Amino acid sequence: MKAIVTTGNGGYERLEYRDVPIPEPAAGEVLIKVLAAGVNNTEINTRLGWYSSNVTSGTEQYAGDAQEGKVADGGWNEATPFPFIQGTDCCGEVVAQADDVTGDWSSKRVLVRACMRLQGFDSLENIWMASDFDGAFAEYVKVPASEVFAVDCDWSDAELATIPCAYGTAENMVHRAAIGADDHVLVTGASGGVGSAVVQLVKRRGARVSAVAGKSKANEVAPLGVDRVLDRDVDLLAELGADSVDAIFDNVAGPGFETLPKLLRRGGRYASSGAIAGPMVNFDMRDFYLKDLLLIGCTSWDEPVFPNLIGYIERGEIRPLLAKTFALEDIALAQQEFLKKEHFGNFVLLPP
C-alpha cells in the first residue's frame, strides 16, 4: 500500500511517500481501508518535536526554526516511535478483522477514536493513533476494534474526516467544563479546527459565546452562531470586562494568556488542549486562588465524548467545516498551507 512515512523530527523532507506492507490485524483488531484522513496541528507538532519541554516557542515559529534531530524527546519528554505513519483522523471502512472480533461493519463507514484509553476510563493513561503507533496517512490502518464507531449520515468521506481529532478534543473540553445554557463562554482561536468545533458544541448546549478571531476570519466565524466576534488584537479586558465570563476555551496561550484569568468570574473554568502561540505564559497566581478558578487540562478523552459526537452527526446537530482536500502524496503542500493559517475549516488527505 501507499503511505506517508515520517522518518524523524525535522522538516518536510521527513515525510516520505512510499510503499509499505498492508498491516495485518492482531487479536482484538480490525483493518480499515482509509477513505479520507484529516490534517491537524498534532501531526505537525509531533514531526517537529514541539511537544518536548525543551521547546518554548509557538508552533508556527518553531516550524520555521526546526532542524533535523533538534530534539530527542518530542513526544512530551518521551521518544516518538520513528519511523512511523502519522494521521490522527480516519474515515474509512472495515475490510478485515481478527478471529476474536465480533460485530458487523459491512456497508458502513466508520470513524476511529484516536485517543485510546486502553487501561479503562478509570485511568487517564492514554495512547494516540498516529503519535504512539501507525495512523491513517495510508491506504489501510489497523486499530483496536473497541475504537471503531459506525456512523450513518449523508456527509462525504472528507467531511467525516474533519471530525475525530478537532471535534473529539473540543467535546472533551466542553464535557469536562460542564457547559450549560446559562454560561457565557469565551473561545480563543475560534477560526481554528478545535476552536470552531468548540463554538458549535457550546452553542448546541445553549451557551452564550464570545469568539476571538482574526479580522479576515470574522465573517466565517459569525455564522457558527457566536453572539459576539472579537478581533484577536483587541484588549479583551477592556471589551468584556473583568469577571465577565464563566468559562474560557483557549488553545492559543502565549503572550495573551495573562489577561484570560482576569476575565473569569469567581469559580470560572479555564480549559485548554493546546498552546499554538507558545507554551510559556505569565500567570498571576492570585487570579487563580483568590477567585477559586478551575484549570482543566484536556488530553485524555472521557468515555462519553466520541459516542456523543457520533450522535450529534447523525442528528444533524453539528456541521463539518471542510476547507480543502489534497492527494495523500501532497501532504507537505497541505501542511505548508495549514501553517499559513489562511484557511477556515479543516484540510483532508485522500488516499489513491
C-alpha positions as CSV (number, residue, x, y, z in Angstrom):
1,M,0.0,0.0,0.0
2,K,1.0,3.6,-0.3
3,A,1.7,5.6,2.9
4,I,3.4,8.7,4.2
5,V,6.2,7.5,6.5
6,T,7.5,10.2,8.9
7,T,11.2,9.2,9.4
8,G,12.1,11.5,12.3
9,N,12.0,15.0,13.7
10,G,12.6,17.7,11.2
11,G,11.2,19.4,8.1
12,Y,9.0,18.3,5.2
13,E,11.9,16.1,3.9
14,R,10.9,13.8,6.8
15,L,7.6,12.9,5.0
16,E,8.3,10.1,2.6
17,Y,5.5,8.8,0.2
18,R,6.3,5.2,-0.4
19,D,5.2,1.5,-0.5
20,V,4.8,-0.3,2.8
21,P,3.2,-3.7,3.7
22,I,-0.5,-3.7,4.4
23,P,-0.9,-4.2,8.2
24,E,-2.4,-7.4,9.4
25,P,-4.9,-7.2,12.3
26,A,-3.8,-8.9,15.5
27,A,-6.1,-10.2,18.3
28,G,-8.8,-7.6,19.0
29,E,-8.1,-5.5,15.9
30,V,-9.7,-4.6,12.6
31,L,-8.2,-3.5,9.3
32,I,-9.7,-0.3,7.9
33,K,-9.4,0.9,4.3
34,V,-8.8,4.7,4.7
35,L,-11.3,6.8,2.7
36,A,-10.1,10.2,4.0
37,A,-7.7,11.4,6.6
38,G,-7.7,14.9,8.2
39,V,-4.7,17.1,8.8
40,N,-4.1,18.5,12.3
41,N,-1.7,20.5,14.4
42,T,-0.7,17.4,16.3
43,E,0.9,15.7,13.3
44,I,3.0,18.8,12.6
45,N,3.9,19.2,16.3
46,T,5.0,15.6,16.5
47,R,7.1,15.8,13.4
48,L,8.7,18.9,14.7
49,G,9.3,17.6,18.2
50,W,7.3,20.6,19.6
51,Y,5.9,18.5,22.5
52,S,9.4,18.4,24.1
53,S,9.6,20.6,27.2
54,N,12.8,22.0,25.7
55,V,10.7,23.9,23.2
56,T,9.3,27.2,24.3
57,S,8.0,28.9,21.1
58,G,4.7,28.6,19.3
59,T,4.1,26.1,16.5
60,E,4.5,28.4,13.6
61,Q,7.7,30.0,14.9
62,Y,9.2,26.6,15.8
63,A,8.2,25.2,12.4
64,G,10.3,28.0,10.8
65,D,13.2,27.2,13.0
66,A,13.0,23.4,13.1
67,Q,16.1,21.4,12.3
68,E,16.6,17.7,11.8
69,G,17.3,16.0,15.1
70,K,16.8,19.1,17.2
71,V,15.1,17.3,20.0
72,A,15.1,13.7,21.1
73,D,12.1,13.7,23.4
74,G,9.5,15.2,21.1
75,G,6.6,13.2,22.5
76,W,6.2,15.1,25.7
77,N,9.5,14.0,27.1
78,E,9.3,10.5,25.6
79,A,10.8,9.4,22.3
80,T,8.4,9.3,19.3
81,P,8.5,5.9,17.6
82,F,10.1,7.0,14.3
83,P,9.8,5.9,11.6
84,F,6.0,5.5,11.6
85,I,2.8,6.6,9.8
86,Q,1.0,9.7,11.1
87,G,-2.6,10.6,10.6
88,T,-4.9,11.1,13.6
89,D,-8.2,11.5,11.7
90,C,-9.6,8.5,9.9
91,C,-12.8,8.0,8.0
92,G,-12.9,4.5,6.5
93,E,-14.5,1.1,6.1
94,V,-13.6,-2.1,7.9
95,V,-12.3,-4.7,5.4
96,A,-10.9,-7.4,7.7
97,Q,-11.0,-8.3,11.4
98,A,-9.2,-10.7,13.7
99,D,-10.9,-14.0,14.5
100,D,-11.8,-12.9,18.1
101,V,-13.5,-9.7,16.9
102,T,-17.3,-9.7,16.7
103,G,-19.5,-7.2,15.0
104,D,-20.7,-6.5,11.5
105,W,-19.5,-3.3,9.8
106,S,-20.5,-4.3,6.3
107,S,-21.6,-1.4,4.1
108,K,-20.9,1.1,7.0
109,R,-18.5,3.9,7.2
110,V,-16.6,4.3,10.4
111,L,-14.6,6.9,12.4
112,V,-11.7,5.9,14.7
113,R,-11.5,7.2,18.2
114,A,-7.9,8.5,18.0
115,C,-7.4,8.9,21.8
116,M,-7.5,5.4,23.3
117,R,-7.7,4.7,27.0
118,L,-6.8,1.0,26.8
119,Q,-6.4,0.7,30.6
120,G,-10.0,1.7,31.0
121,F,-11.7,5.1,31.7
122,D,-10.8,5.0,35.4
123,S,-7.2,5.7,34.3
124,L,-6.1,8.8,32.5
125,E,-3.3,6.9,30.8
126,N,-3.8,7.1,27.0
127,I,-2.2,6.4,23.7
128,W,-2.9,8.2,20.4
129,M,-3.2,6.8,16.9
130,A,-0.5,8.5,14.8
131,S,1.5,9.6,17.8
132,D,2.2,6.3,19.5
133,F,1.5,3.9,16.6
134,D,0.8,3.9,12.9
135,G,-2.1,6.1,11.8
136,A,-4.2,7.0,8.8
137,F,-1.9,8.7,6.3
138,A,-2.0,5.4,4.3
139,E,-4.4,3.3,2.3
140,Y,-5.0,1.0,5.3
141,V,-4.7,1.2,9.0
142,K,-5.2,-1.3,11.8
143,V,-6.8,-0.3,15.1
144,P,-8.4,-2.0,18.2
145,A,-12.0,-2.8,17.3
146,S,-13.1,-1.1,20.5
147,E,-12.1,2.2,19.0
148,V,-14.2,1.9,15.8
149,F,-17.6,3.7,15.6
150,A,-20.0,3.2,12.7
151,V,-21.7,6.4,11.5
152,D,-24.8,6.8,9.4
153,C,-25.1,10.2,7.7
154,D,-25.0,11.9,4.3
155,W,-21.7,13.6,4.8
156,S,-18.9,13.0,2.3
157,D,-15.9,10.9,3.4
158,A,-13.8,14.1,3.5
159,E,-16.3,15.9,5.7
160,L,-16.4,13.0,8.2
161,A,-12.6,13.0,8.3
162,T,-12.7,16.6,9.7
163,I,-14.3,15.3,12.9
164,P,-12.2,12.9,15.1
165,C,-9.3,15.0,16.4
166,A,-10.6,18.5,16.4
167,Y,-14.2,17.7,17.5
168,G,-13.1,15.0,19.9
169,T,-10.7,17.4,21.6
170,A,-13.4,20.1,21.6
171,E,-16.1,17.9,23.0
172,N,-13.8,16.6,25.7
173,M,-13.1,20.2,26.8
174,V,-16.8,21.2,26.8
175,H,-17.7,18.0,28.6
176,R,-15.2,18.5,31.4
177,A,-16.1,22.2,31.8
178,A,-19.7,21.1,32.2
179,I,-21.1,23.9,30.0
180,G,-24.7,24.7,30.4
181,A,-27.3,27.1,28.9
182,D,-26.7,29.8,31.4
183,D,-22.9,30.1,30.7
184,H,-21.1,32.9,28.9
185,V,-18.2,31.3,27.1
186,L,-15.1,32.8,25.6
187,V,-13.4,30.9,22.8
188,T,-9.9,32.0,21.6
189,G,-8.6,30.9,18.2
190,A,-12.2,30.4,17.2
191,S,-11.4,30.1,13.5
192,G,-9.1,27.1,14.1
193,G,-10.1,23.5,13.9
194,V,-10.7,22.9,17.6
195,G,-11.9,26.5,18.3
196,S,-14.6,26.3,15.6
197,A,-15.7,22.9,16.9
198,V,-15.9,24.3,20.4
199,V,-18.1,27.1,19.2
200,Q,-20.6,24.7,17.6
201,L,-20.5,22.3,20.6
202,V,-21.2,25.0,23.3
203,K,-23.9,26.6,21.1
204,R,-25.7,23.3,20.9
205,R,-25.8,23.4,24.7
206,G,-27.4,26.9,24.6
207,A,-24.4,28.9,26.0
208,R,-23.7,32.5,25.0
209,V,-20.4,32.7,23.0
210,S,-17.8,35.4,22.6
211,A,-15.3,34.3,20.0
212,V,-11.8,35.6,19.3
213,A,-10.6,35.5,15.7
214,G,-8.5,37.5,13.2
215,K,-10.2,40.2,11.1
216,S,-10.0,38.1,8.0
217,K,-11.9,35.2,9.6
218,A,-14.6,37.2,11.5
219,N,-17.2,36.7,8.7
220,E,-16.6,33.0,8.6
221,V,-16.8,32.5,12.4
222,A,-20.0,34.5,12.9
223,P,-22.3,32.1,11.0
224,L,-21.4,29.4,13.5
225,G,-23.8,31.1,15.9
226,V,-21.5,33.2,18.0
227,D,-23.0,36.1,19.9
228,R,-20.0,38.3,19.5
229,V,-16.8,38.2,17.5
230,L,-13.8,39.9,18.9
231,D,-10.6,40.7,17.0
232,R,-7.6,38.9,18.4
233,D,-5.7,42.2,18.7
234,V,-8.2,44.0,20.9
235,D,-7.9,44.4,24.7
236,L,-10.2,41.7,25.9
237,L,-10.3,43.1,29.4
238,A,-11.5,46.5,28.1
239,E,-14.0,44.9,25.7
240,L,-15.5,42.3,28.0
241,G,-14.7,43.5,31.5
242,A,-13.2,41.7,34.5
243,D,-15.2,38.8,35.9
244,S,-17.4,38.6,32.8
245,V,-17.3,35.0,31.6
246,D,-18.0,31.6,33.1
247,A,-15.6,29.5,31.0
248,I,-12.7,30.0,28.6
249,F,-11.6,27.6,26.0
250,D,-8.1,28.5,25.0
251,N,-5.7,26.6,22.7
252,V,-3.7,29.7,21.9
253,A,-1.9,30.6,25.2
254,G,1.3,32.5,24.5
255,P,1.5,36.3,25.4
256,G,-2.2,36.8,25.5
257,F,-2.8,34.3,28.3
258,E,-2.2,36.7,31.2
259,T,-5.4,38.5,30.6
260,L,-7.7,35.5,30.4
261,P,-7.9,34.5,34.2
262,K,-8.9,38.1,34.9
263,L,-12.0,37.7,32.6
264,L,-13.3,34.7,34.6
265,R,-15.9,35.1,37.2
266,R,-15.3,33.5,40.7
267,G,-15.4,29.8,40.2
268,G,-14.9,30.1,36.5
269,R,-13.4,27.3,34.4
270,Y,-10.4,27.6,32.0
271,A,-9.9,24.6,29.7
272,S,-7.0,24.0,27.3
273,S,-5.7,21.3,25.0
274,G,-3.1,23.3,23.1
275,A,-0.8,26.3,23.0
276,I,-0.2,27.2,19.4
277,A,1.1,30.7,20.2
278,G,3.5,29.4,22.7
279,P,3.5,27.1,25.9
280,M,5.2,29.6,28.2
281,V,2.9,32.1,29.8
282,N,2.7,34.7,32.6
283,F,0.2,33.8,35.3
284,D,-0.7,35.8,38.3
285,M,-1.5,33.0,40.8
286,R,-3.7,35.4,42.8
287,D,-6.2,35.4,39.9
288,F,-6.2,31.6,40.3
289,Y,-6.6,31.1,44.1
290,L,-8.4,34.2,45.2
291,K,-11.1,33.6,42.5
292,D,-11.4,29.9,43.1
293,L,-10.8,29.1,39.5
294,L,-10.7,25.7,38.0
295,L,-8.0,24.9,35.4
296,I,-8.8,21.9,33.2
297,G,-6.1,20.2,31.2
298,C,-7.7,18.2,28.4
299,T,-5.8,15.4,26.6
300,S,-7.3,12.0,27.6
301,W,-10.8,11.9,26.1
302,D,-13.6,10.9,28.5
303,E,-15.8,7.9,27.8
304,P,-19.0,9.8,26.6
305,V,-17.0,12.1,24.2
306,F,-16.9,10.0,21.0
307,P,-20.3,8.4,21.2
308,N,-21.7,12.0,21.8
309,L,-20.1,13.1,18.5
310,I,-21.5,10.2,16.5
311,G,-24.9,11.2,17.9
312,Y,-24.5,14.8,17.0
313,I,-23.5,14.0,13.5
314,E,-26.4,11.5,12.9
315,R,-28.9,14.0,14.3
316,G,-27.6,16.9,12.3
317,E,-26.6,19.0,15.4
318,I,-23.1,19.9,14.2
319,R,-21.7,20.5,10.7
320,P,-18.4,19.8,9.1
321,L,-16.1,22.7,8.1
322,L,-14.1,21.3,5.2
323,A,-11.7,23.8,3.8
324,K,-9.8,21.8,1.1
325,T,-8.8,18.3,0.1
326,F,-5.3,17.1,-1.1
327,A,-4.0,13.9,-2.5
328,L,-2.2,11.8,0.1
329,E,1.2,12.3,-1.6
330,D,0.7,16.1,-1.4
331,I,1.0,16.1,2.4
332,A,3.9,18.6,2.5
333,L,1.9,21.1,0.5
334,A,-1.1,20.6,2.8
335,Q,1.0,21.2,5.9
336,Q,2.6,24.2,4.4
337,E,-0.8,25.7,3.7
338,F,-2.0,24.7,7.1
339,L,0.7,26.6,8.8
340,K,-0.1,29.8,6.9
341,K,-3.4,29.9,8.9
342,E,-5.2,31.5,5.9
343,H,-7.9,28.8,5.7
344,F,-11.1,28.3,7.6
345,G,-12.0,24.7,8.4
346,N,-10.1,21.5,8.0
347,F,-7.7,20.1,5.4
348,V,-8.2,16.4,4.4
349,L,-5.9,14.0,2.6
350,L,-7.4,11.5,0.1
351,P,-5.5,8.2,-0.5
352,P,-5.1,6.9,-4.0
